[in-house]
Amino acid sequence: MKPSPSDRILVTGGAGFLGSFVVEMLQARGYNEITVPRRKEYDLTQQQDVERLYAEKRPDVVLHLAAEVGGIGANRHNPGRFFFANAAMGIHLIEGARKNGVKKFVQVGTICAYPNLTPVPFQESTLWNGYPEVTNAPYGVAKKALLVMCQAYRQQYGLDAVYLLPVNLYGPRDNFDLQSSHVIPALIRKCVEARERGDREIIAWGTGSASREFLYVEDCAKGLVLAMEKYDSPDPINLGSGREITIRDLTHLIARLCRFEGKITWDTSQPDGQPRRCLDVTAAKEKLGFVAETPFEVGLKKTIEWFEANRGKAPRT
């Protein structure tokens, strides 16, 4: 069911990286009744808090973007927490949508849900053909379980729940904490700070041979809003750029854009993660009219500029 401008829209994670851009895009498209729950008021892993959220805000539409997530290191150190938090939030919110008659539920999944050795490009039909890469499997499996729940609730209760699979995101407002960040913000921070200190080298994880696809955060926000407005099907949809790059090439590109001229040393004792990630984005184009628009270097430059201008500012929660 297509939302209307008068609908009350709940955006979990709406103060975060991706969510803040989704909220801005919704506002630009004329949606004025937008609620962003804050963690200090509502712990979405707790059923009673989610029930209170629905009772107080009475949303017509829910976009569930909130997640507990990080890079390879964070996934290795928090497998139990990442499984519980992501599964619990989704379960409580989807059940709440059913009980409260929500007319549209948008669930954001993860590329980590795909099997470790998925043939490239990843097609949505291959999602169940194996187990995810081991370092992020708890997070990926928890998110994939929510696809099953969305499909089951659509079948039994008629809940219009749709499920999107964004590839690795990057852009302004990302998490640049080296203990929990993903690869692009981590490399940007390493390169910028090494340049400023005059360091002669930076340390990069793994061998550099793994490949990744990246999607600029504002492009992803557009894809999610289009899905909210246009999509009504149980089938998951990939959101990506369709462009693959090795971590080694990415690291050298970021070093150049950050004006770091030192040596890049590879710490091969650290894992590479999944060998390759690149999506088939045909369904997004055909069913949503979505095509990523931001050239990769342009997006990286905007991300670097934002980081250099905003260091030291407290993250939003």
N, C-alpha and C positions, 0 to 999 in steps of 0.2 A: 504494500500500500504506500503510495507516494505521500511523504510528509507535506504539510502546508506551512506557510510562514507563521501562522498563529500557534503551531504546535509547541509544546514544552519539550525541549531537547536536553537530555542529560548526557554529558560527555565525561566519562571517567578518564582520569589522566589528562584532563583538559588544561591543566597548568603546566604540563610537562613538555618535552621536546616536540613530539609529533602533535600532541593534543592542542598545544597553543596555536599551531598553524591551522588545525581543523576548526577551532573556535573562530579564528579570524575569517576563515573562508565561509563559514556558515553565516557570520554577521554580514559579510560582503554580499551574500546571496539573499539577504532579506529575512533571515531567521533571527528573531529578536528575543525569544524566550529560551535562553540557554543557561543551564546550570552546570557548574563545575564543582563537584564535591572535593573537599580537601581532606587529606589523610588525618589531620588532627581532629576532625569532626566525625569522620566516618571511616572505620577500618573495614574495607570491603572484603577482607578475609573472614569477617565475623557475620554470621547470619543475622543477628539482631540489629547490627548497624545497617546492613543492606535493607532489611525490612523497614527500618526507621527512615532511611533515605527515600524509599518509594512512597511511604506514607506522607512525608513532609513535602516532597518535590513533585509528586504525581506526574511523572514524565509520560509523554505520548510516544517519544522516540528515545532509544538509548544507543549511543555509540560507545562500546566498551574498548577503550584504548589502554587503560591502566595495566601495568605489568611490573613484575620484579625481574630484571634482566640485566645482563652485562656481557662482557667479552669472555674469551676462553678461560681466563684466570678466575673471574667471578663465578662462572658456571662450575668450575672444578671445586671451588671452595664452598659453594652453597647449593648443592644438588637437591637436598631435602627441602630447604626453604623455597627454592625456585619452583619445585614441583607443587608443594602445598599451596603457596601463595597464589600462583597462577591458576591452578585448578579450582581452589576455593572461591576466588573472586568471580570467576566465570560461572561456576555452578550456582552460587547464590544470586547473581544478577540475572541469569537466564530464567531461573525458577521464579524470581521476583517479577520478571517481565510477563511470564505466563499468568501469575496470580493477579497481576494488576492490569491486565488487558492492554499491554503496550502494543502499539500497532506496527512498530518496526524496531528490530534489534540488529545492530551491526557489530559483529564479533571480529576483532583483529587477531589473526593467527600469526604464524611465524614460519619463515623459511627453514628454521631448524627442525620442523616437523617432517621434512622429507627424509627418505632413507639415505644412509651415508653414501652409497655408491649409485645414486640415481643417475641415469643417463642424461647428458646435457643435450638440449635444454630441458629443464624440469617441466614436465607436463602434469597438470592436476590429476590426471588419471593414474599416475604412478605413486601417489602419496602413500599408499598402503603396501608397497612392494618391498618393504624391508624395515629394519630398525634404524633410527637416526644415529648420527655420529655421536660417539659415546660421551664426549665432553659436554655436549649440550642436550643429551637425550632426555633428562628429567624435565627440563623446560619445554622441549619440543613435544614430548608425549603429553604433558599436561595441556598444552595448547591444542593438540590434535584431538584430545578427548572432548574438547568443547565443540569441535566440528560435529562429532557424533551426537552430542547433546542438542545442538541447533537442528540437526536433521531429524532427530527423534521427536523433538518438540514441534517441529513443523508437521511431521507425519501424524502425531497423536492429537495435538492441541491446536494446530493451525497457526502457530506463531510464525510470523514473517521474519525469520532470522536468517541473515546472510553472513557469509564467512569469506574474508579476504586474507591472502597470503602475501604480505609485502616482503620484498627482498631487503637486504641490508640497507638501512637508511643512513643519511649523513646530512649535515647542514648546520646553519646557525642554531644556537641554543642547545646543542648536543651536550652530552656528558663528557667532560674532558678530564675526569678523575682517572689517573693511571691505574688505580686498583680495580676499577669496574667498567672502564670505557671500552667501546668497540675500536676496531683497528684504525679508522680514519682519524677520529679525534685524538687517539693516543699518539699516532705518528705526527700529527700537527703539533701537539704540545711538545713532544720530544724534540722535534726539529726547530721550533721557534725558540724554546728555552736553551737548547744547545747552541744555536746561533748567537743568542744574546750573551751567553757565558763564554763564548769563544772555544767551546769544546771541539775536539778534533774528530770525535766519532759519536754515533748513537748506536744503541743496541736494538735490533729488531728481532721479534720472536720467530722461531721456526726456520724453515729453509727458504721461504719465499716462493716456493713452487706452487702452492695452492692458489686457486683463482676465486674471485668473488665478483658478483654483480652489485652495483650500488644504485640507489634511487634517491634523488634529491627530496628532502622532506616536504617541500611545498608541492611537488608533483604528487607525492603520496597522499597528502591531505586532499588534493583535488580528486584523486581516485576514490577515496573513501566517501566523500560527499556525493560523488556521482553514483556510487553503489547504494547509498542511502536513498537517493532520489529515483533511481532507475531499475535496480536489480531486485528480483523476487524469485529466487530459485535455491534449492538445497545444494547445488554444486559450488564448491569453492572456486575462487578466482585468484590467479597470480597478479600481483602488481609489481612491475619492474621496468627496467629500461631496456633490457635485452642486450646489454653491453657487458662483456666479461673482461677482467683484467687480472693478471697475476699479482700476488702480494709484493713480489720483488719489483715489478714495474710500477705498481702503485706507490711503493716506498720511495723510489727514485723520483717519481713525479711530484710527490708531496715535498720531498727535500728541495727540489728545484723551485717550486712555487713559494716555499718558505725561506728561500735564499740561504739554505744550509749547504755549505760546500765541503763538509767533512766526510769522513768515511762511514759507511754503513756496515756494521758487523752483525752477522746472523747468529743468534743463539739457538743452535740446533737441538739443544736439550729440551727446548720448549716445543709444544705440539703445533702442527700446522692446522689442525681442525679438519673439517670436511675437505676432501681433495678439490672439488670444483662446485661452484654455484653459478648457475645462469638459468634464467627462466624462459619458458615459452609464454609470451605475453599476448598470444592471439586472442584468447577469450576476453581479456580486458578491452581490447580494441573493438571486438565484434559486439560484445554485450553491454559495455559501458561507454563506448566511444572514447576510451582513455588511451592516450599515448604520452609517455614521458617527454617533456619539452626542454628541460634544462641540460645544456651540454656539460659534460663531466668536469672539464677544467673550469668552466664558469662557476659551477656549483662549489668546487673546491676553493676557488679564490674567495667566494663569498663567505665560506665557512672559516677560512684562515683570517680574513678581515674581521669577522665577528669575534673570533677568539682573541685576537690581539687587542680589540677594543673593549672587551668585557671581562678580562681576567680579574679575579679577586671579588667578583660579585657573587653574592650568596645564591645558591640554586633555589628555585621555587619548589614548594612542597604542597 
